């Protein structure tokens, strides 16, 4: 089993990374393979809704989004981390997730996911709500913790002083490992994945 932890911060080894590594330690202890995927610092264009990815499951813009989607196909769970910018997830991670998820629901369906945010002071829950919506529209079980998945600090050494935040990350890691193992046990016992109905789209203006 493998979990990809996505670092949506421009800082490769900053506060968001510090939170993700705390989760990663627990996952490794639980026997789960991990990879921290940094979205990079190059500009990430937003989705233009062209629909090309619906055919080949890849965006026509060949950047870190396609590299992630290729890895996501064989992953079993995901954790997306972002710094909080103006009470919102970073613009880069939103552009990244818009393009990673659009037209590719089958890659993510039934795979557990969680959102993690890092911040100096405020805007955490608004940012978490924003990120969680990608999972809840993609039939993905959302993994919770003992508190909202946030760490506080302006730099990594300050995050390491947020003892409650770090504990929340570790609990999240254990809960993710438990859910992945439970799903695996269910499969071995013959329990199949939920049957999906053909999607029905209802437009309110006709």
C-alpha positions as CSV (number, residue, x, y, z in Angstrom):
1,X,0.0,0.0,0.0
2,X,1.2,3.5,-0.9
3,X,0.3,7.0,0.2
4,X,1.3,10.1,-1.8
5,X,1.7,13.2,0.3
6,X,1.5,16.3,-1.8
7,X,3.4,19.4,-0.8
8,X,1.4,22.3,-2.2
9,X,3.8,25.0,-0.8
10,X,6.4,26.8,-2.9
11,X,8.8,26.0,0.0
12,X,10.0,22.5,-0.6
13,X,11.2,22.0,3.0
14,X,9.0,24.6,4.9
15,X,6.1,24.4,7.3
16,X,3.8,22.3,5.1
17,X,6.6,19.8,4.5
18,X,7.3,19.6,8.2
19,X,3.6,18.6,8.9
20,X,3.7,16.0,6.1
21,X,6.9,14.4,7.4
22,X,5.3,14.0,10.8
23,X,2.5,12.0,9.1
24,X,5.0,10.1,6.9
25,X,6.9,8.9,10.0
26,X,3.8,7.1,11.3
27,X,2.8,5.7,7.9
28,X,6.3,4.2,7.5
29,X,6.0,2.7,11.0
30,X,2.7,1.2,10.0
31,X,4.3,-0.5,7.0
32,X,2.8,1.9,4.4
33,X,5.0,3.0,1.5
34,X,5.2,6.8,1.1
35,X,6.3,9.5,-1.3
36,X,6.3,13.3,-0.7
37,X,5.5,14.9,-4.0
38,X,6.4,18.6,-4.3
39,X,4.3,20.5,-6.9
40,X,7.3,22.7,-7.6
41,X,7.8,26.4,-8.0
42,X,7.1,26.8,-11.7
43,X,3.8,28.6,-12.6
44,X,0.8,26.3,-12.7
45,X,-1.9,27.2,-15.1
46,X,-5.5,26.7,-14.0
47,X,-7.9,24.3,-15.7
48,X,-9.5,25.7,-18.9
49,X,-12.2,22.9,-19.1
50,X,-11.1,21.9,-22.6
51,X,-11.9,18.2,-21.9
52,X,-8.8,16.8,-23.5
53,X,-8.0,14.9,-20.2
54,X,-11.3,13.0,-20.4
55,X,-9.9,11.0,-23.3
56,X,-6.3,10.2,-22.2
57,X,-6.4,11.0,-18.4
58,X,-3.6,13.5,-18.9
59,X,-3.6,17.3,-19.2
60,X,-2.4,18.9,-22.4
61,X,-0.1,21.0,-20.3
62,X,2.8,18.7,-19.5
63,X,4.0,19.8,-16.1
64,X,4.0,18.5,-12.5
65,X,0.2,17.7,-12.7
66,X,0.8,14.9,-15.2
67,X,3.7,13.6,-13.2
68,X,1.5,13.4,-10.2
69,X,-1.5,11.8,-12.0
70,X,0.8,9.1,-13.4
71,X,1.9,8.2,-9.8
72,X,-1.7,8.6,-8.5
73,X,-2.9,5.7,-10.6
74,X,-1.0,3.2,-8.5
75,X,-1.4,4.9,-5.1
76,X,-3.8,3.8,-2.5
77,X,-4.3,7.0,-0.5
78,X,-3.5,10.7,-0.6
79,X,-2.7,13.6,1.7
80,X,-2.7,17.1,0.2
81,X,-0.9,19.8,2.2
82,X,-1.1,23.5,1.6
83,X,0.0,26.7,3.4
84,X,-2.8,29.2,4.1
85,X,-2.8,32.3,1.9
86,X,-5.4,34.9,2.7
87,X,-7.6,32.4,4.5
88,X,-7.4,30.1,1.5
89,X,-5.3,27.2,0.2
90,X,-2.4,28.4,-2.0
91,X,-3.3,29.4,-5.5
92,X,-0.8,26.9,-6.8
93,X,-2.3,23.8,-5.1
94,X,-5.8,24.9,-6.3
95,X,-4.7,25.1,-9.9
96,X,-2.8,21.8,-9.4
97,X,-5.9,20.0,-7.9
98,X,-8.3,21.5,-10.4
99,X,-6.3,19.9,-13.2
100,X,-5.4,16.7,-11.4
101,X,-9.0,15.8,-10.5
102,X,-10.9,17.2,-13.5
103,X,-12.0,14.3,-15.8
104,X,-10.0,11.7,-13.8
105,X,-12.4,10.7,-11.0
106,X,-11.7,7.0,-11.7
107,X,-8.1,7.4,-10.7
108,X,-9.1,8.7,-7.2
109,X,-12.5,6.9,-6.6
110,X,-12.6,4.9,-3.3
111,X,-9.1,5.9,-2.3
112,X,-8.8,7.6,1.2
113,X,-7.6,11.2,1.3
114,X,-7.0,14.0,3.8
115,X,-6.1,17.7,3.7
116,X,-3.5,19.3,5.9
117,X,-2.8,23.0,6.2
118,X,0.0,25.1,7.8
119,X,-0.4,28.6,8.9
120,X,0.8,31.4,11.1
121,X,-2.5,32.3,12.7
122,X,-6.0,32.1,11.0
123,X,-7.8,30.7,8.0
124,X,-7.2,27.0,8.6
125,X,-10.7,25.6,8.5
126,X,-11.7,27.6,5.5
127,X,-8.7,26.3,3.6
128,X,-9.4,22.7,4.8
129,X,-13.0,23.0,3.6
130,X,-11.8,24.1,0.2
131,X,-9.5,21.1,-0.2
132,X,-11.9,18.5,1.2
133,X,-14.4,19.4,-1.6
134,X,-12.1,17.7,-4.1
135,X,-12.4,14.4,-2.2
136,X,-16.1,14.6,-1.4
137,X,-17.0,15.0,-5.1
138,X,-14.7,12.1,-6.1
139,X,-16.2,9.3,-3.9
140,X,-13.1,9.4,-1.7
141,X,-13.3,8.5,2.0
142,X,-12.0,11.5,4.0
143,X,-9.6,10.6,6.8
144,X,-10.0,12.6,10.0
145,X,-7.9,13.1,13.1
146,X,-8.3,14.2,16.7
147,X,-8.6,17.9,15.7
148,X,-8.7,19.7,12.4
149,X,-5.6,18.9,10.4
150,X,-3.5,22.0,10.9
151,X,-0.1,23.1,12.3
152,X,0.8,26.6,13.3
153,X,4.1,28.3,12.8
154,X,5.9,30.8,10.6
155,X,8.9,28.6,10.0
156,X,9.6,24.9,10.5
157,X,11.2,25.2,13.9
158,X,8.0,27.0,15.1
159,X,5.9,24.2,13.7
160,X,8.0,21.7,15.8
161,X,6.8,23.6,18.9
162,X,3.2,23.1,18.0
163,X,2.9,19.9,20.0
164,X,-0.9,19.5,19.5
165,X,-0.6,20.1,15.8
166,X,2.2,17.5,15.5
167,X,0.1,15.0,17.5
168,X,-2.9,15.7,15.2
169,X,-0.6,14.8,12.2
170,X,0.5,11.6,13.8
171,X,-3.1,10.6,14.6
172,X,-4.0,11.3,11.0
173,X,-1.2,9.0,9.9
174,X,-2.5,6.2,12.1
175,X,-6.1,6.7,11.0
176,X,-5.0,6.6,7.3
177,X,-3.0,3.4,7.9
178,X,-5.9,1.8,9.7
179,X,-8.4,2.7,7.0
180,X,-6.1,1.4,4.2
181,X,-5.5,-1.9,6.1
182,X,-9.3,-2.2,6.7
183,X,-10.0,-1.7,3.0
184,X,-7.4,-4.3,2.1
185,X,-8.9,-6.8,4.6
186,X,-12.3,-6.2,3.1
187,X,-11.0,-7.0,-0.4
188,X,-9.4,-10.2,0.8
189,X,-12.6,-11.2,2.5
190,X,-14.5,-10.8,-0.8
191,X,-16.1,-7.4,-0.1
192,X,-16.1,-5.5,-3.3
193,X,-16.1,-1.7,-3.8
194,X,-19.4,0.1,-3.9
195,X,-21.4,-0.2,-7.1
196,X,-21.7,3.2,-8.8
197,X,-24.8,4.3,-10.6
198,X,-24.5,6.0,-13.9
199,X,-24.0,9.7,-13.1
200,X,-27.1,11.9,-13.6
201,X,-26.5,15.6,-14.3
202,X,-29.4,17.9,-13.6
203,X,-29.3,21.5,-14.9
204,X,-31.7,23.9,-13.2
205,X,-32.0,26.3,-16.2
206,X,-33.4,24.5,-19.3
